[in-house]
Amino acid sequence: RIMKAQALRDNSMTGYMASKKTFEINPKHAIVTELKSRVDKDKADKTAKDLVWLLFETALLSSGFTLEEPGSFASRIHRMIKLGLSIPVDDEAGDDEELPPPLEPEEGAEDSNMEEVD
């Protein structure tokens, strides 16, 4: 992380500084066996895929690595929380926060002294 933040870093050294990622799993662990049985039942199971990705990304985070797409990690976490709370995952209408009403132009806004940029 420190090397990425350096302003005058040498890109040729990046290969030497990067850590090798090794993901070891215990095939007898209860989580892994349950995930395997779910994937064997239905290869298109989105929940099982999300759980596998969460397992991998959590291992990355706990090992000190950074995520390439933290937004997708956050959306997976939100879907898993919804499943845990028995909230329908397809119900995306509740996700939108109530937005404030659009601003109305002030009187005399046409005569503004602000410069317009092309």
GROMACS elastic network, one bead per residue, 0.5 to 0.9 nm:
[ bonds ]
;  ai    aj funct       b0    kb
    1     4     6  0.52075   500
    1     5     6  0.65113   500
    1    65     6  0.87446   500
    1    66     6  0.87038   500
    2     5     6  0.52163   500
    2     6     6  0.65633   500
    3     6     6  0.53312   500
    3     7     6  0.87982   500
    3     9     6  0.68092   500
    3    14     6  0.80880   500
    3    17     6  0.81878   500
    4     7     6  0.82093   500
    4     9     6  0.76717   500
    4    14     6  0.87375   500
    5     9     6  0.83085   500
    6     9     6  0.53798   500
    9    12     6  0.88954   500
    9    13     6  0.82848   500
    9    14     6  0.88106   500
   10    13     6  0.58715   500
   10    14     6  0.73777   500
   11    14     6  0.53322   500
   11    15     6  0.80986   500
   12    15     6  0.67689   500
   12    16     6  0.82181   500
   13    16     6  0.54310   500
   13    17     6  0.63897   500
   13    18     6  0.88401   500
   14    17     6  0.51226   500
   14    18     6  0.60778   500
   15    18     6  0.54916   500
   15    19     6  0.86043   500
   16    19     6  0.80892   500
   19    65     6  0.89486   500
   21    60     6  0.84432   500
   23    56     6  0.78325   500
   23    59     6  0.78757   500
   23    60     6  0.87343   500
   25    28     6  0.87717   500
   25    29     6  0.81659   500
   25    32     6  0.79081   500
   26    29     6  0.54578   500
   26    32     6  0.73150   500
   27    30     6  0.84143   500
   27    31     6  0.89190   500
   27    32     6  0.59567   500
   27    33     6  0.66580   500
   28    31     6  0.85115   500
   28    32     6  0.68957   500
   28    33     6  0.63447   500
   29    32     6  0.53804   500
   29    33     6  0.62168   500
   29    34     6  0.86278   500
   30    33     6  0.52363   500
   30    34     6  0.60787   500
   30    35     6  0.85273   500
   31    34     6  0.52664   500
   31    35     6  0.61144   500
   31    36     6  0.85784   500
   32    35     6  0.50994   500
   32    36     6  0.60785   500
   32    37     6  0.86239   500
   32    52     6  0.88050   500
   33    36     6  0.50776   500
   33    37     6  0.62170   500
   33    38     6  0.86862   500
   34    37     6  0.51339   500
   34    38     6  0.62267   500
   34    39     6  0.86564   500
   35    38     6  0.51261   500
   35    39     6  0.61843   500
   35    40     6  0.85330   500
   35    48     6  0.61891   500
   35    49     6  0.87033   500
   35    51     6  0.78840   500
   35    52     6  0.75165   500
   36    39     6  0.51414   500
   36    40     6  0.60317   500
   36    41     6  0.86156   500
   36    48     6  0.86540   500
   37    40     6  0.50012   500
   37    41     6  0.62342   500
   37    42     6  0.87353   500
   38    41     6  0.51594   500
   38    42     6  0.62533   500
   38    43     6  0.78228   500
   38    45     6  0.74999   500
   38    48     6  0.65572   500
   39    42     6  0.51296   500
   39    44     6  0.76026   500
   39    45     6  0.67472   500
   39    48     6  0.66013   500
   39    49     6  0.81908   500
   40    43     6  0.62679   500
   41    45     6  0.85454   500
   42    45     6  0.54813   500
   42    48     6  0.89858   500
   43    46     6  0.85731   500
   43    48     6  0.86047   500
   43    49     6  0.87356   500
   44    47     6  0.89295   500
   44    48     6  0.84325   500
   44    49     6  0.80287   500
   45    48     6  0.54706   500
   45    49     6  0.64774   500
   45    50     6  0.87982   500
   46    49     6  0.50611   500
   46    50     6  0.60756   500
   46    51     6  0.85446   500
   47    50     6  0.50627   500
   47    51     6  0.61289   500
   47    52     6  0.86508   500
   47    79     6  0.86156   500
   47    80     6  0.79803   500
   48    51     6  0.50464   500
   48    52     6  0.62195   500
   48    53     6  0.86791   500
   49    52     6  0.51505   500
   49    53     6  0.62557   500
   49    54     6  0.85499   500
   50    53     6  0.51448   500
   50    54     6  0.60330   500
   50    55     6  0.85329   500
   50    76     6  0.61689   500
   50    77     6  0.86767   500
   50    79     6  0.86086   500
   50    80     6  0.81662   500
   51    55     6  0.60571   500
   51    56     6  0.86038   500
   51    76     6  0.81674   500
   51    80     6  0.81677   500
   52    55     6  0.50691   500
   52    56     6  0.63031   500
   52    57     6  0.86622   500
   53    56     6  0.50798   500
   53    57     6  0.60104   500
   53    58     6  0.83337   500
   53    73     6  0.81985   500
   53    76     6  0.84166   500
   54    57     6  0.51093   500
   54    58     6  0.57757   500
   54    59     6  0.83321   500
   54    73     6  0.70605   500
   54    76     6  0.71943   500
   54    77     6  0.76755   500
   55    58     6  0.52575   500
   55    59     6  0.62242   500
   55    60     6  0.87653   500
   56    59     6  0.51437   500
   56    60     6  0.63585   500
   56    61     6  0.88290   500
   57    61     6  0.62156   500
   57    62     6  0.85796   500
   57    66     6  0.89280   500
   57    67     6  0.70733   500
   57    73     6  0.74087   500
   58    61     6  0.50813   500
   58    62     6  0.60594   500
   58    63     6  0.84656   500
   59    62     6  0.51785   500
   59    63     6  0.61070   500
   59    64     6  0.87661   500
   59    65     6  0.87409   500
   60    63     6  0.51902   500
   60    64     6  0.64788   500
   60    65     6  0.52205   500
   60    66     6  0.69355   500
   60    67     6  0.73360   500
   61    64     6  0.52288   500
   61    65     6  0.53423   500
   61    66     6  0.62238   500
   61    67     6  0.72804   500
   62    65     6  0.74991   500
   66    69     6  0.89485   500
   66    70     6  0.84944   500
   67    70     6  0.55910   500
   67    73     6  0.81681   500
   69    72     6  0.57048   500
   69    73     6  0.67593   500
   70    74     6  0.61916   500
   70    75     6  0.87030   500
   71    74     6  0.50989   500
   71    75     6  0.62608   500
   71    76     6  0.86804   500
   72    75     6  0.50710   500
   72    76     6  0.61981   500
   72    77     6  0.86248   500
   73    76     6  0.51987   500
   73    77     6  0.62955   500
   73    78     6  0.87419   500
   74    77     6  0.50463   500
   74    78     6  0.62247   500
   74    79     6  0.87032   500
   75    78     6  0.50140   500
   75    79     6  0.62204   500
   75    80     6  0.86591   500
   76    79     6  0.50886   500
   76    80     6  0.62133   500
   76    81     6  0.86042   500
   77    80     6  0.51251   500
   77    81     6  0.61531   500
   77    82     6  0.86278   500
   78    81     6  0.50520   500
   78    82     6  0.61879   500
   78    83     6  0.86575   500
   79    82     6  0.50753   500
   79    83     6  0.62581   500
   79    84     6  0.86520   500
   79    89     6  0.62774   500
   80    83     6  0.50166   500
   80    84     6  0.61346   500
   80    85     6  0.86088   500
   80    89     6  0.87086   500
   81    85     6  0.61663   500
   81    86     6  0.85212   500
   81    87     6  0.84525   500
   82    85     6  0.51022   500
   82    86     6  0.60055   500
   82    88     6  0.68243   500
   82    89     6  0.62445   500
   83    87     6  0.59173   500
   83    88     6  0.70339   500
   83    89     6  0.67588   500
   84    87     6  0.76713   500
   85    88     6  0.88942   500
   86    89     6  0.85250   500
   87    90     6  0.88094   500
   87    91     6  0.77946   500
   88    91     6  0.54241   500
   88    92     6  0.85606   500
   89    92     6  0.71349   500
   90    93     6  0.87210   500
   91    94     6  0.66375   500
   91    95     6  0.80641   500
   92    95     6  0.53601   500
   92    96     6  0.75796   500
   93    96     6  0.62179   500
   94    97     6  0.75441   500
   96    99     6  0.80119   500
   99   102     6  0.85727   500
  100   103     6  0.85549   500
  101   104     6  0.87369   500
  103   106     6  0.87426   500
  105   108     6  0.84481   500
  105   109     6  0.64604   500
  105   110     6  0.89891   500
  106   109     6  0.54140   500
  106   110     6  0.87988   500
  107   110     6  0.79844   500
  108   111     6  0.54667   500
  108   112     6  0.70185   500
  109   112     6  0.52117   500
  109   113     6  0.89611   500
  110   113     6  0.88934   500
  111   114     6  0.87741   500
  112   115     6  0.82701   500
